[in-house]
Amino acid sequence: MSLIEIQERVAKAENQAGRAPGSVKLIAVSKVQPNDRVETVLEQGQRLFGENKVQEAAGKWPDFRARFDNVEVHLIGPLQTNKARQAMGLFEAIHSLDRPKLAKTLARLAQELGQCPDLFIQVNTGEEPQKAGILPVEADGFISECREMDLPVHGLMCIPPADEEPSLHFALLGKIAERNGLSGLSMGMSSDFERAIAFGATHVRVGSAIFGERDYG
Ligand SMILES: *Cc1c(COP(=O)(O)O)cnc(C)c1O
C-alpha cells in the first residue's frame, strides 16, 4: 500500500457514500514508524498525522514542523493528566478525551493558556474493561459536562473491539454524535476505514496501510 492508494480509496468511499469530496480527513498514523518513512509521506504532500504517545511525538514533530509547512498532528492515544500541558503544546487535536479528570485538567489549562486543541471524546462502544473511553450510556452526560466547562468538543472517537464487526460500533458512535449535535466522527483504521466512511466518519486514522507494518522490535 501507499499514501496515494489510500487517498484514492478514501475518495472512492466518499463518493460511494454520497459524501462530498474532501469531507473525510485522512490521518496518517506515524507512531513507531521510522522517520524516513514519515519523511517520504511528508514529501508526497501529506500534512495530517496521528501519534499515540506524547513523548514520541515530542521527539520527532518539532523537527518535521520546522522543515515542512502546515503540519497538523493529532493525539490518538491515551493521555495522562501530568502530560496534558505538554500535549496542549504539541497537538492540534486530541482524540482521547476519555474521563472526567482529564476534562477538568484540560479545562483548567485551556483557561490558563487561552487556547485548546480540538477535542474528540473517546467512547468505549464495545464496553471493553481493558479499553479507555466513556461508556455509551454515560456519553450524553459527559458531553454536556465538557460543554459546561467550555471545552471545544468537536466530535467522538471509537476503537471497535478487534474481533467484532465494526459497523455496529460505527453506527452507535454516529447516533450518539447526532443526538448531541456533534459533527466530528473519528473512526476507521487500516482494516475498516471504508466501512467507517460509509457510516459517516469525518476523520479516519490509517497507519500500517500507508506506512507498512509497525516494527516494535
Ligand atoms: C495505531 C492506531 C491506529 C492505526 O492503526 P492501523 O491498523 O495501523 O491503521 C488508529 N487508531 C489508533 C487509536 C491507533 O492507536
The ligand as an SDF file (V2000), in Angstrom:
LIG
                    3D

 15 15  0  0  0  0  0  0  0  0999 V2000
   -2.3160    2.6290   15.8040 C   0  0  0  0  0  0  0  0  0  0  0  0
   -3.6570    3.2420   15.7670 C   0  0  0  0  0  0  0  0  0  0  0  0
   -4.3440    3.3920   14.5450 C   0  0  0  0  0  0  0  0  0  0  0  0
   -3.8120    2.9300   13.1990 C   0  0  0  0  0  0  0  0  0  0  0  0
   -3.8590    1.5370   13.1200 O   0  0  0  0  0  0  0  0  0  0  0  0
   -3.6200    0.7750   11.7180 P   0  0  0  0  0  0  0  0  0  0  0  0
   -4.3110   -0.5050   11.8970 O   0  0  0  0  0  0  0  0  0  0  0  0
   -2.1460    0.6430   11.5660 O   0  0  0  0  0  0  0  0  0  0  0  0
   -4.2210    1.6040   10.6570 O   0  0  0  0  0  0  0  0  0  0  0  0
   -5.5800    4.0120   14.5880 C   0  0  0  0  0  0  0  0  0  0  0  0
   -6.1240    4.4470   15.7450 N   0  0  0  0  0  0  0  0  0  0  0  0
   -5.4990    4.3140   16.9270 C   0  0  0  0  0  0  0  0  0  0  0  0
   -6.1530    4.8210   18.1600 C   0  0  0  0  0  0  0  0  0  0  0  0
   -4.2430    3.7090   16.9770 C   0  0  0  0  0  0  0  0  0  0  0  0
   -3.6340    3.5950   18.1600 O   0  0  0  0  0  0  0  0  0  0  0  0
  1  2  1  0
  2  3  1  0
  2 14  2  0
  3  4  1  0
  3 10  2  0
  4  5  1  0
  5  6  1  0
  6  7  2  0
  6  8  1  0
  6  9  1  0
 10 11  1  0
 11 12  2  0
 12 13  1  0
 12 14  1  0
 14 15  1  0
M  END
$$$$
